[in-house]
Amino acid sequence: MKVNMPMAVTAADTIKRTITGTIVTWNEQGNTSVGPTVFAADSIEMKPVKLLLEHDRTRPIGKMVSHNVTANGIEATFKIANTMAGEDALVEATEGLRDGFSVGAQINEWTNNKGVMQITSATLDEVSLVTDPAIDSARVSEVAASENEAPKENSDLATADSEKPNEGDQVSDTTAPAPSVEEAVEAAKANMVEAARPAFYTAPRLEFTKAKYLENSVRAKLGDDTARQYIMAADDTTVNNSGLIPTRQLTEIVNPLSNADRPFIDAISSGVLPDAGMTFEIPKITAVPTVAVVAEEGPIGETGQTSSFITVNVSKFAGGQEFSVELLDRSSPAFFDELVRQMEYAYAKETDRYVMENVANNGTLNATGQAESAAGLVAYASSAAAAVYSASLGFARNIIVSPQQWGNIMGYAETSGRPIFTAASPFNAAGAASPTSLRGNVVGLDLYVDRNISGTGGTGLGDYSMVVVNPEAYTWYESSRFRLETNVVATGQIKVAYYGYGALATKIAAGANWFNKS
């Protein structure tokens, strides 16, 4: 048979979300479900159990995490679940509203002593938090309900046996006359049968909408238990109630269309743009003095040095965005920063394209057509480097390729299948082209990969898909970049312009030698 013994809670720890107290006192009479009952010392076999509300198995609020059997009784600590019912239980225990413990035990051995059941052997089945314990010494002694506060003793709660009712105090009407032994046995049997009876539960149909969820949230805060049950059901799973779960937006931006890379500009020389004018000039030697063998007393011939000027045109590169003041005021603070960043990316893309196109129009196509192969690459780089040096008296130091040619170069392999440009020394020393870097080195030239190079027909392969260049043959002059913001009063809109000035000087056109496919 089974018996429930109410005791008073003595502690609730709000820090650790725990409730601690004496769950049973040895040899202290209490009024249980079978009448007056006393637990003998060490008469309860302990095991981890759940903490219920008022012995209702459908309302668990926590579980036992530790216990201590003493000469006076059993003290236990329960971890309270982070649910609305658990939160309420912590508050009620702290305020002394529901501060009693009651144990539910399966009785194994007992005797009758003048109408009082003397239990000598029992197994713990559950512990409940109750409102009015029959044994006043079993109360909460410590509550920890918040992990951000230090533990504190609750002076409002009864903590000692000295607070038992004195003679003349009003006694709760839950105390009943002691039954006979026969009546106690029959009551215990009935209770055991009731406890073993299976329970069936059918969930009611609930309509979940945002309006009803909000209404029940307010009612639950005001103490409506039905509203709390609704909220618990609505919060059951994210699959069933995805419409009630807010969707978050990250500040991370995915942009596969543009970035700040300018490989072509990086592969040539650079300079500071003059501070005025939309054109400027660079002196260029067109004829140099000559020296010849002269006979003794012979006349010295004269060949004068001549020069001219390279006229360089300055171009403006600009982009703008127009948006409402409401968008600026009411959107994420990251909006404007991201707008300026994207304008900078667009500026970088256009200036790099401009330089590449002008070098393609002014550079030289290699005299010999080559195959798209490892041998063809070596042959092209060799002849192009020689041609660049002959025309500019400067070394070809860089090679700029399209992404498609970059893929070809990484795939070039020896006859044995060993890759040439992705291998490490000492096996191959022809260079290094890495799939995780746009910079590398092939056949002694620094490698740059530029997606603005489209090649013949826009395929990224064939003629004009690679170029070997002497960086000093072309120079990019650039100003600082500017941002202009204007307000349109009539419409309440804002215009933002991002712009700068740049100029490409073609100093020696043949200093760039482009790939010629055979």
Disulfide bonds with the S-S distance in Angstrom:
none
